[in-house]
Amino acid sequence: LAQTDILIDGPFVLAQKDLSLRFRGSRNQRVIDMNETRRLGRVALCREE
């Protein structure tokens, strides 16, 4: 994890599938910014652009 920039958290749920999402396949998954998480000492989600 020390060399990870982005982490996708959560299982893929077919009922929540959404191919328009960036980096993830279903709406229940979180995109975690690992660099910011390490800097802040808490989970930091990536901002959608």
The first five atom37 places (N, CA, C, CB, O) and aatype in JSON, in Angstrom:
{
  "aatype": [10, 0, 5, 16, 3, 9, 10, 9, 3, 7, 14, 13, 19, 10, 0, 5, 11, 3, 10, 15, 10, 1, 13, 1, 7, 15, 1, 2, 5, 1, 19, 9, 3, 12, 2, 6, 16, 1, 1, 10, 7, 1, 19, 0, 10, 4, 1, 6, 6],
  "atom_mask": [
    [1, 1, 1, 1, 1],
    [1, 1, 1, 1, 1],
    [1, 1, 1, 1, 1],
    [1, 1, 1, 1, 1],
    [1, 1, 1, 1, 1],
    [1, 1, 1, 1, 1],
    [1, 1, 1, 1, 1],
    [1, 1, 1, 1, 1],
    [1, 1, 1, 1, 1],
    [1, 1, 1, 0, 1],
    [1, 1, 1, 1, 1],
    [1, 1, 1, 1, 1],
    [1, 1, 1, 1, 1],
    [1, 1, 1, 1, 1],
    [1, 1, 1, 1, 1],
    [1, 1, 1, 1, 1],
    [1, 1, 1, 1, 1],
    [1, 1, 1, 1, 1],
    [1, 1, 1, 1, 1],
    [1, 1, 1, 1, 1],
    [1, 1, 1, 1, 1],
    [1, 1, 1, 1, 1],
    [1, 1, 1, 1, 1],
    [1, 1, 1, 1, 1],
    [1, 1, 1, 0, 1],
    [1, 1, 1, 1, 1],
    [1, 1, 1, 1, 1],
    [1, 1, 1, 1, 1],
    [1, 1, 1, 1, 1],
    [1, 1, 1, 1, 1],
    [1, 1, 1, 1, 1],
    [1, 1, 1, 1, 1],
    [1, 1, 1, 1, 1],
    [1, 1, 1, 1, 1],
    [1, 1, 1, 1, 1],
    [1, 1, 1, 1, 1],
    [1, 1, 1, 1, 1],
    [1, 1, 1, 1, 1],
    [1, 1, 1, 1, 1],
    [1, 1, 1, 1, 1],
    [1, 1, 1, 0, 1],
    [1, 1, 1, 1, 1],
    [1, 1, 1, 1, 1],
    [1, 1, 1, 1, 1],
    [1, 1, 1, 1, 1],
    [1, 1, 1, 1, 1],
    [1, 1, 1, 1, 1],
    [1, 1, 1, 1, 1],
    [1, 1, 1, 1, 1]
  ],
  "atom_positions": [
    [[0.81, -1.2, 0.0], [0.0, 0.0, 0.0], [0.85, 1.27, 0.0], [-0.92, 0.0, 1.19], [0.38, 2.33, -0.41]],
    [[2.08, 1.16, 0.44], [2.94, 2.34, 0.51], [3.21, 2.94, -0.87], [4.25, 1.98, 1.17], [3.5, 4.13, -0.98]],
    [[3.12, 2.15, -1.92], [3.37, 2.63, -3.27], [2.08, 2.83, -4.07], [4.27, 1.65, -4.01], [2.12, 3.02, -5.28]],
    [[0.93, 2.79, -3.39], [-0.37, 2.93, -4.04], [-0.82, 4.39, -4.0], [-1.42, 2.03, -3.37], [-0.79, 5.03, -2.95]],
    [[-1.24, 4.91, -5.15], [-1.77, 6.27, -5.23], [-3.28, 6.3, -5.06], [-1.38, 6.91, -6.56], [-3.82, 7.15, -4.36]],
    [[-3.96, 5.36, -5.71], [-5.43, 5.29, -5.69], [-5.84, 3.88, -5.28], [-6.03, 5.67, -7.09], [-5.28, 2.9, -5.77]],
    [[-6.81, 3.79, -4.39], [-7.32, 2.49, -3.94], [-8.83, 2.46, -4.13], [-6.95, 2.23, -2.45], [-9.54, 3.36, -3.7]],
    [[-9.32, 1.4, -4.79], [-10.76, 1.2, -4.94], [-11.2, 0.32, -3.79], [-11.13, 0.56, -6.34], [-10.71, -0.8, -3.64]],
    [[-12.12, 0.82, -2.98], [-12.57, 0.14, -1.77], [-14.01, -0.33, -1.94], [-12.45, 1.06, -0.54], [-14.88, 0.45, -2.32]],
    [[-14.25, -1.59, -1.66], [-15.6, -2.14, -1.71], [-15.77, -3.15, -2.82], [0.0, 0.0, 0.0], [-15.07, -3.1, -3.84]],
    [[-16.7, -4.07, -2.63], [-16.93, -5.11, -3.64], [-17.72, -4.56, -4.82], [-17.67, -6.29, -3.01], [-18.45, -3.57, -4.7]],
    [[-17.56, -5.21, -5.96], [-18.4, -4.89, -7.11], [-19.78, -5.47, -6.86], [-17.79, -5.44, -8.45], [-19.91, -6.66, -6.55]],
    [[-20.82, -4.64, -6.98], [-22.2, -5.08, -6.79], [-22.92, -4.91, -8.12], [-22.92, -4.25, -5.64], [-23.13, -3.79, -8.6]],
    [[-23.29, -6.03, -8.71], [-23.91, -6.0, -10.04], [-25.14, -5.11, -10.08], [-24.28, -7.4, -10.46], [-25.37, -4.42, -11.08]],
    [[-25.95, -5.1, -9.03], [-27.16, -4.29, -9.0], [-26.85, -2.79, -9.02], [-27.99, -4.62, -7.76], [-27.72, -1.98, -9.35]],
    [[-25.61, -2.4, -8.67], [-25.22, -0.99, -8.66], [-24.2, -0.67, -9.76], [-24.63, -0.62, -7.29], [-23.51, 0.34, -9.71]],
    [[-24.13, -1.54, -10.74], [-23.19, -1.38, -11.85], [-23.43, -0.05, -12.57], [-23.31, -2.55, -12.85], [-24.57, 0.32, -12.85]],
    [[-22.33, 0.66, -12.86], [-22.42, 1.93, -13.58], [-21.1, 2.13, -14.33], [-22.71, 3.14, -12.6], [-20.1, 2.51, -13.73]],
    [[-21.11, 1.88, -15.61], [-19.89, 1.97, -16.41], [-19.43, 3.4, -16.66], [-20.09, 1.28, -17.72], [-18.35, 3.61, -17.21]],
    [[-20.23, 4.39, -16.28], [-19.82, 5.79, -16.46], [-18.92, 6.27, -15.33], [-21.05, 6.68, -16.55], [-18.35, 7.37, -15.42]],
    [[-18.77, 5.49, -14.27], [-17.94, 5.89, -13.13], [-16.46, 5.74, -13.48], [-18.29, 5.04, -11.89], [-16.06, 4.8, -14.17]],
    [[-15.67, 6.67, -13.01], [-14.24, 6.64, -13.25], [-13.56, 5.69, -12.25], [-13.63, 8.06, -13.14], [-13.75, 5.83, -11.05]],
    [[-12.8, 4.75, -12.73], [-12.0, 3.8, -11.95], [-12.79, 2.7, -11.25], [-11.24, 4.54, -10.94], [-12.19, 1.72, -10.81]],
    [[-14.09, 2.81, -11.14], [-14.86, 1.81, -10.4], [-16.01, 1.29, -11.24], [-15.38, 2.39, -9.09], [-16.39, 1.92, -12.23]],
    [[-16.56, 0.16, -10.85], [-17.6, -0.47, -11.64], [-18.99, -0.37, -11.07], [0.0, 0.0, 0.0], [-19.98, -0.56, -11.78]],
    [[-19.07, -0.08, -9.75], [-20.4, 0.04, -9.13], [-20.41, 1.2, -8.14], [-20.8, -1.28, -8.43], [-19.37, 1.58, -7.59]],
    [[-21.59, 1.75, -7.92], [-21.75, 2.97, -7.11], [-21.36, 2.81, -5.64], [-23.17, 3.43, -7.19], [-21.08, 3.81, -4.98]],
    [[-21.35, 1.61, -5.13], [-21.03, 1.41, -3.72], [-19.53, 1.5, -3.44], [-21.54, 0.06, -3.26], [-19.12, 1.59, -2.28]],
    [[-18.71, 1.49, -4.48], [-17.26, 1.51, -4.29], [-16.74, 2.93, -4.08], [-16.57, 0.87, -5.49], [-17.23, 3.89, -4.69]],
    [[-15.74, 3.05, -3.2], [-15.12, 4.35, -2.94], [-13.77, 4.41, -3.64], [-14.96, 4.59, -1.41], [-13.09, 3.4, -3.78]],
    [[-13.39, 5.61, -4.08], [-12.07, 5.84, -4.66], [-11.28, 6.63, -3.62], [-12.15, 6.6, -6.06], [-11.59, 7.79, -3.35]],
    [[-10.27, 6.0, -3.06], [-9.51, 6.61, -1.97], [-8.17, 7.14, -2.49], [-9.27, 5.58, -0.83], [-7.43, 6.42, -3.16]],
    [[-7.88, 8.39, -2.18], [-6.61, 9.03, -2.52], [-5.62, 8.63, -1.42], [-6.75, 10.61, -2.64], [-5.65, 9.18, -0.32]],
    [[-4.76, 7.69, -1.72], [-3.85, 7.15, -0.7], [-2.79, 8.15, -0.27], [-3.19, 5.9, -1.22], [-2.39, 8.15, 0.89]],
    [[-2.33, 9.01, -1.17], [-1.33, 10.01, -0.78], [-1.92, 10.98, 0.24], [-0.82, 10.79, -2.01], [-1.29, 11.3, 1.25]],
    [[-3.14, 11.44, -0.02], [-3.81, 12.36, 0.91], [-4.19, 11.64, 2.21], [-5.08, 12.96, 0.24], [-4.11, 12.23, 3.29]],
    [[-4.58, 10.39, 2.11], [-4.9, 9.59, 3.3], [-3.69, 9.49, 4.22], [-5.38, 8.19, 2.89], [-3.81, 9.66, 5.43]],
    [[-2.53, 9.21, 3.64], [-1.31, 9.12, 4.46], [-0.96, 10.49, 5.06], [-0.12, 8.6, 3.61], [-0.55, 10.57, 6.22]],
    [[-1.12, 11.54, 4.29], [-0.78, 12.89, 4.77], [-1.68, 13.31, 5.92], [-0.88, 13.91, 3.63], [-1.21, 13.88, 6.91]],
    [[-2.99, 13.04, 5.8], [-3.97, 13.47, 6.81], [-4.1, 12.5, 7.99], [-5.31, 13.64, 6.17], [-4.53, 12.89, 9.07]],
    [[-3.72, 11.25, 7.77], [-3.89, 10.25, 8.82], [-5.33, 9.75, 8.93], [0.0, 0.0, 0.0], [-5.7, 9.15, 9.94]],
    [[-6.13, 9.98, 7.89], [-7.51, 9.49, 7.84], [-7.87, 9.28, 6.37], [-8.51, 10.5, 8.52], [-7.19, 9.77, 5.48]],
    [[-8.94, 8.54, 6.12], [-9.34, 8.25, 4.75], [-9.74, 9.53, 4.02], [-10.51, 7.24, 4.73], [-10.56, 10.31, 4.51]],
    [[-9.15, 9.73, 2.85], [-9.47, 10.89, 2.01], [-9.95, 10.36, 0.66], [-8.22, 11.83, 1.83], [-9.22, 9.68, -0.05]],
    [[-11.18, 10.68, 0.33], [-11.75, 10.24, -0.94], [-11.27, 11.14, -2.06], [-13.28, 10.23, -0.88], [-11.05, 12.34, -1.86]],
    [[-11.1, 10.57, -3.24], [-10.74, 11.36, -4.43], [-11.91, 12.21, -4.82], [-10.3, 10.44, -5.6], [-13.07, 11.79, -4.75]],
    [[-11.62, 13.41, -5.24], [-12.66, 14.29, -5.77], [-12.93, 13.9, -7.21], [-12.25, 15.79, -5.66], [-12.0, 13.74, -8.0]],
    [[-14.19, 13.76, -7.55], [-14.58, 13.44, -8.93], [-14.37, 14.68, -9.79], [-16.06, 12.95, -9.01], [-14.72, 15.78, -9.37]],
    [[-13.82, 14.51, -10.96], [-13.6, 15.64, -11.87], [-14.41, 15.47, -13.11], [-12.13, 15.79, -12.23], [-14.37, 16.32, -14.0]]
  ]
}
